[in-house]
Amino acid sequence: MADWDEIKRLAADFQKAQLSTGLQRLSERNCIEIVRLLIEKGLIDVIYTNDGKEYLTQDHLKQEVKDELYVRGGRVNLIELARVLNVDFGKIEYTAKRLVEKDPNLHLLLGQLIETSYLQRVASEINQKLVQYGEIHIGQLTTTYDLPTDFILNKIVLANLHKVIFAKQDPTNAHIFFTQSYIARNKAKIRGALAAITKPTPISVILNLTDVPARILYMSLNEMSSLGSVTVQSPAGQYIPHVYQRMQAQWVKDYFKQNGHIMYETVTKLGVSDVRSFVQAQLPDEKLVQLKNCIIGNRLIDQVKDSMDMCVTSNSYLDISTILPSSLSDDNIEEILTHILTPTIRKQTYVFGMVVLTVNFMDECVKGCLELVNEHAKRAVESGSYQKYIAEKSIKHQEVDHGVMEEEKADKREERRKKASTGKGGGGAQGRETKTKSTKKHARGTRGNVSDSDDGGEIQTNASNKKGGKDPHIELITAKEIAKVVEKTLEPEGLEMLAKDVANHYFPILSKQALVKAHELYEQSLQKNNQNRRQTHASIQEKLNTLYNDIRLYEKGLKLFPADVQGQLLKYLLKTFGTDACNELCLYVASECNLNTNFNAPLTTEQRTKIANDSGPEYRSHLQTLCKALSASETVEDFLDKTEKTMQACSMMLKKIDKKKDRNLILCHKHGLLEQLTNCTDPALVLHLAVLIIFTISTQTMLHASGRHVSAILTFLQTVLSTDDSKVFNNYHDLVLKLLSTESSTTEEAKANAEDITKQLGELTPVVKNIAGNFKKAGVTPVE
């Protein structure tokens, strides 16, 4: 108390000093120092403001907090309170906790100080919302008042239930409250809607129409089960009224009685999920046949059976669609046929879609095809297509036999290896086991593919399958041709649309008959072919002799040129005449060995190589050497030597060289060139023919060259031509090159140049032709 008295005295002196004149008043700095000294000695307890310019006592701060709480209607945020009072948040929070501990009407929640009066006001607002809407959810109140769900439920709603808030809590959801009048009003809506519904209706539609909460609807449906039932208690479920179920049953009975069948899809549209059980329950006395997508009665089945028996007896046909309802699909009719066709009837009939044809009726339809079979078989033999098929089949069998032999050799080697590994004392039992395994390896389960064949047949089939190649095939008669004949028979009956199906059915049978007939004709033609083969051999021999002599004579001409030009001319000679000779020999060997020679164009390198590799041993080495020489020979003599050996292997004779005939050939060659030159108008070709004519006349040899060799030939002829003639040919050659270069350009200047060059060439062409036509040999160039 003495200390407190001392403080009061100092305060009085302090106030007196402040009110005194300026000489006795303390400065602000002195006041601050005095307060700091008192705080350090613990004589006073004050709180600084955030800016440090003011002091507050704890009691004053409590009073300020209470005042702000009152001003703000009983709810204040501590952060906002700290900002308004300009005091540290920690001091505000501490003060609020002390107030809550002392006053039970205050609540500190989520950084907010709330007074009981505020809670009473909120409860009153909630009751007003209940009166207005009839129902309220705690979750909505949480969003509205920004308070925790449990706090609103326990401290506001339940604490004031039946006092301030007059409502009933939902037994299924504790967060929902509603008034009794609200429930009664919604039940009245639901009862009216359900009474008006006469067909299955989704729950979602009822909810949208009545605007009733789903939980009240489900609760009411249980109470109103006498009006209908619900499939699932969810918006995806359906409400089915009892009046609709009675209508479903009556509709199914009437429809089946009238039509004798009923479709699953039709019943499903009525809202029935298990169609089979529903129909069976409504028609307990009927004998029903369940199909894939419909149900039919026994009456329709009996009707079809009677018509089928009549069809078989009369050897005619039956269109099922004419005796069955049109609403049945093709799949339904197919199921009905499967149900009524017994094994006996199946042997006497064929079914094509909705039409049943007896075997006798179909045989009559295809009688006209026998003449067609004979005609096509004869044509195949005469055209050689059947012979080609036989040759391919023979080659296939050779490949299979070769594969079988290789496999058997491998099996024997394996067997010997196993026997050797067991030693002499290995016992006979193991040897027998090895033999058994080797024998099984030959079969490889081909029983399913080959019937009524011995072990050899099974091995061949297996080897063929192992090769993986396709078997040779020939089609002597087509299904389209059969259909044309059959259509003429079926058209009077109105069944022409089945012509293609009948043709496809008989196609394998008639094809086999055509093959048998073709084989007979082929056997008869073999005797005639043996005589014709001799004539063919002589014709090819003569053609090869001609090619041989041509190549030999052309060789003399190309030898007059330098070595580099000789190589180009040799390559061109072998590419043309040499290729023709090689092709003739390859085709002859392929014919002799029954190889496939169905080539639409001249033989390629790959085709010649294949024929050489596949030919017989007596031809193979010679033909392979000739094919390689075609591109690898450095001299004509080498190629001619290999050609001669290949001809000998083919039993063809090469004629002796006759110099007199050689001179005649050169003369004929020159006249042929002159005739071509007379009729030629193309400048490039005129130049080409002219230089060849002059070369032939001047050297008395033949030359085989292409247009690219014209420059080299002109160079060679410089010593033969006169100076004027040489200038004409060089000028003509230059103009031809310019014309060829301008033809690829599309500019106007190029076109003008081309016209000018063409005009000059037109003037010089008669001169060039005249020089070549009137050229006389001045002297003979020695030819080796």
URDAJO-V980658 format. One record per pair of residues at least 12 apart in sequence whose C-alpha atoms are under 6 Angstrom apart, sorted by sequence separation. I is the first residue (numbers start at 1). J is the second residue. D is the distance in Angstrom with one decimal. If there is no record, write none. Layout:
i=I j=J d=D
i=I j=J d=D
This chain:
i=167 j=179 d=4.9
i=228 j=240 d=5.6
i=487 j=499 d=5.1
i=612 j=624 d=5.4
i=228 j=241 d=4.0
i=486 j=499 d=5.7
i=227 j=241 d=6.0
i=228 j=242 d=4.9
i=739 j=754 d=5.8
i=483 j=499 d=5.0
i=626 j=642 d=5.7
i=442 j=459 d=6.0
i=483 j=500 d=5.2
i=483 j=503 d=5.0
i=482 j=503 d=5.3
i=479 j=503 d=5.3
i=622 j=646 d=5.2
i=479 j=504 d=5.7
i=479 j=507 d=5.7
i=264 j=293 d=5.4
i=264 j=294 d=5.1
i=204 j=235 d=4.7
i=263 j=294 d=4.2
i=203 j=235 d=5.0
i=262 j=294 d=5.7
i=78 j=111 d=5.8
i=123 j=156 d=6.0
i=262 j=295 d=5.4
i=78 j=112 d=5.7
i=203 j=237 d=5.7
i=261 j=295 d=5.5
i=320 j=354 d=5.4
i=77 j=112 d=4.4
i=202 j=237 d=5.9
i=203 j=238 d=5.3
i=261 j=296 d=4.1
i=319 j=354 d=6.0
i=50 j=86 d=5.5
i=76 j=112 d=5.6
i=202 j=238 d=4.2
i=261 j=297 d=5.9
i=319 j=355 d=4.4
i=49 j=86 d=5.7
i=50 j=87 d=5.3
i=76 j=113 d=5.4
i=138 j=175 d=5.1
i=201 j=238 d=5.4
i=260 j=297 d=5.4
i=318 j=355 d=5.7
i=49 j=87 d=4.9
i=75 j=113 d=5.6
i=127 j=165 d=4.8
i=137 j=175 d=5.8
i=201 j=239 d=5.3
i=318 j=356 d=5.1
i=75 j=114 d=4.4
i=137 j=176 d=4.6
i=200 j=239 d=5.6
i=317 j=356 d=5.6
i=74 j=114 d=5.6
i=136 j=176 d=5.9
i=200 j=240 d=4.5
i=317 j=357 d=4.5
i=74 j=115 d=4.8
i=136 j=177 d=5.5
i=135 j=177 d=5.7
i=316 j=358 d=6.0
i=135 j=178 d=4.1
i=315 j=358 d=5.8
i=74 j=118 d=5.1
i=134 j=178 d=5.5
i=134 j=179 d=5.4
i=199 j=244 d=5.5
i=316 j=361 d=5.7
i=198 j=244 d=5.9
i=315 j=361 d=5.9
i=134 j=182 d=5.0
i=404 j=463 d=6.0
i=403 j=463 d=6.0
i=400 j=463 d=5.4
i=400 j=464 d=5.4
i=694 j=772 d=5.9
i=393 j=472 d=5.6
i=698 j=777 d=5.0
i=690 j=772 d=5.3
i=699 j=781 d=5.5
i=376 j=476 d=6.0
i=541 j=652 d=5.9
i=366 j=486 d=5.9
i=365 j=486 d=5.6
i=365 j=489 d=5.7
i=377 j=514 d=5.5
i=373 j=514 d=5.2
i=377 j=518 d=4.5
i=557 j=701 d=5.2
i=557 j=702 d=5.4
i=557 j=703 d=5.0
i=554 j=702 d=5.2
i=554 j=703 d=5.1
i=391 j=594 d=5.2
